[in-house]
C-alpha cells in the first residue's frame, strides 16, 4: 500500500509532468520520422526541425531527471543526518508548495493552447509576440515594474524576430501573416 501511495504522489508531482512530457516528446519524435528522413541528398527536409526540436527536448528532460535524482539523493542524505527528535514545522505549507509546483506547467499548457488557437488568425508576429511576452509574465515573481515590462517586451520582440528568421530564411517555411 505504501508503494501505491508513493506512486500516486510521484505521478501528481513535478516528476509526473516530466514523464508525461517525455512520453509526448517520444511520440512527437516518432511521428516526425514518419514525414521523411531529416536530411535527404544533403538537403534538409520537412522533418529536420521537428526531429531537432524533439532531440533538444529529450536532452532537456534528461537534464531535469538527472537534476531531480541528484536533489533527491542529497535530500535523503541530509534527512538521514537529521535527528529523529526534530519537529516538522513545514507541514501546513505543503499544500502551497503543491499548488506552486503545478502553476508553471498549467500556465505553459494554457498559454500554448491559446497560442495555437490564435496563430492562424492573428498571424505569426502578433501571436508569437503575445505568447513570448505572456510566458515571461507567467514566470515572473511579484508585480513587474514598468522597466521590467519594457524589457520583457523587448525580449519577446527579439524572440519573435529570431523565430521568423529561422523559419523564413533558414527553413524557408512561410509563416501566416494577416496582411499578406
C-alpha positions in Angstrom: 0.0 0.0 0.0 2.9 2.3 0.8 4.3 1.9 -2.7 0.9 2.7 -4.3 0.8 5.9 -2.3 4.3 6.8 -3.3 3.3 6.2 -7.0 0.3 8.5 -6.6 2.5 11.2 -5.1 5.1 10.7 -7.9 2.5 10.9 -10.7 0.8 14.1 -9.4 4.1 15.9 -8.7 6.6 17.6 -10.9 8.1 14.2 -11.9 4.8 13.1 -13.3 4.8 16.2 -15.5 8.3 15.4 -16.7 7.2 11.8 -17.5 4.2 13.0 -19.5 6.3 15.4 -21.4 8.8 12.7 -22.1 6.1 10.4 -23.5 4.7 13.1 -25.7 8.1 14.1 -27.0 8.9 10.5 -27.9 5.6 10.2 -29.8 6.3 13.5 -31.5 9.8 12.3 -32.5 8.4 9.0 -33.9 5.8 10.9 -35.9 8.4 13.4 -37.2 10.4 10.5 -38.6 7.3 9.3 -40.5 7.3 12.5 -42.5 10.7 11.9 -44.2 14.3 11.5 -43.1 15.6 14.7 -41.6 18.3 15.0 -44.3 18.0 13.6 -47.8 20.6 14.1 -50.5 22.5 16.6 -48.4 19.4 18.9 -48.0 17.2 19.5 -45.0 13.7 18.0 -45.3 10.4 19.0 -43.6 11.1 16.7 -40.7 14.5 18.2 -39.8 13.2 20.9 -37.5 10.7 18.6 -35.6 13.4 16.0 -35.1 15.9 18.6 -33.9 13.3 20.1 -31.6 12.4 16.7 -30.2 16.0 15.8 -29.6 16.7 19.1 -27.7 13.5 18.5 -25.7 14.7 14.9 -24.8 18.1 16.2 -23.7 16.4 19.0 -21.6 14.1 16.4 -20.0 17.1 14.1 -19.3 18.8 17.0 -17.6 15.7 17.7 -15.4 15.5 14.0 -14.5 19.2 13.9 -13.6 18.9 17.1 -11.5 15.8 15.7 -9.7 17.6 12.4 -8.9 20.6 14.3 -7.6 18.4 16.5 -5.5 16.5 13.5 -4.1 19.8 11.8 -3.3 21.1 14.8 -1.5 17.8 15.3 0.3 17.9 11.6 1.5 21.4 12.1 2.7 20.5 15.3 4.6 17.4 13.7 6.2 19.5 10.7 7.3 21.8 13.0 9.1 19.0 15.0 10.8 18.0 13.9 14.3 14.8 12.0 14.9 13.7 14.5 17.6 13.3 17.4 15.1 9.7 18.5 14.5 8.1 19.0 11.1 7.0 22.6 11.1 6.6 22.9 7.3 3.5 20.6 7.2 1.0 23.4 6.6 3.0 24.8 3.7 2.9 21.5 1.7 -0.4 22.5 0.1 1.0 25.8 -1.1 4.1 24.0 -2.4 1.9 21.6 -4.4 -0.1 24.5 -5.9 3.2 26.3 -6.8 4.6 23.2 -8.4 1.6 23.0 -10.7 1.3 26.7 -11.5 4.2 26.7 -14.1 3.1 23.6 -16.1 -0.5 24.7 -16.1 0.4 28.2 -17.3 2.6 26.9 -20.1 -0.1 24.4 -21.2 -2.9 27.1 -21.2 -0.7 29.7 -22.9 0.4 27.2 -25.5 -3.2 26.2 -26.3 -4.2 29.9 -26.7 -1.1 30.5 -28.9 -2.0 27.5 -31.2 -5.6 28.7 -31.4 -4.7 32.3 -32.3 -1.7 31.6 -34.5 -3.6 31.2 -37.8 -6.0 34.1 -37.0 -3.6 36.7 -35.8 -0.5 35.7 -37.8 2.9 34.8 -36.7 4.2 38.1 -35.4 1.3 39.1 -33.2 0.6 35.6 -31.8 4.2 34.8 -31.2 5.0 38.2 -29.6 2.0 37.8 -27.3 2.9 34.2 -26.4 6.6 35.1 -25.6 5.5 38.1 -23.6 2.9 36.1 -21.7 5.5 33.4 -20.9 7.8 35.9 -19.4 5.0 37.2 -17.3 3.9 33.7 -16.3 7.2 33.0 -14.6 7.8 36.4 -13.1 7.6 36.8 -9.4 5.6 39.7 -8.0 4.3 42.6 -9.9 6.9 43.7 -12.6 7.9 47.4 -12.8 7.4 49.4 -16.0 11.1 48.9 -16.8 10.8 45.2 -16.3 7.7 45.1 -18.6 9.6 47.1 -21.3 12.5 44.6 -21.0 10.1 41.6 -21.3 8.5 43.2 -24.3 11.9 43.7 -25.9 12.9 40.1 -25.2 9.5 38.9 -26.7 10.2 41.0 -29.8 13.7 39.6 -30.2 12.4 36.0 -29.8 9.7 36.7 -32.4 12.2 38.1 -34.9 14.7 35.3 -34.4 11.9 32.7 -34.8 10.8 34.4 -38.0 14.4 34.5 -39.3 14.8 30.8 -38.5 11.6 29.7 -40.2 11.5 32.0 -43.2 15.2 32.3 -44.0 16.8 29.0 -42.8 14.0 26.5 -43.2 12.1 28.5 -45.9 8.7 27.9 -44.3 6.1 30.5 -44.9 4.5 31.8 -41.7 0.9 33.1 -41.6 0.6 36.9 -41.6 -2.8 38.6 -41.8 -1.6 41.4 -44.0 -0.5 39.2 -46.9 
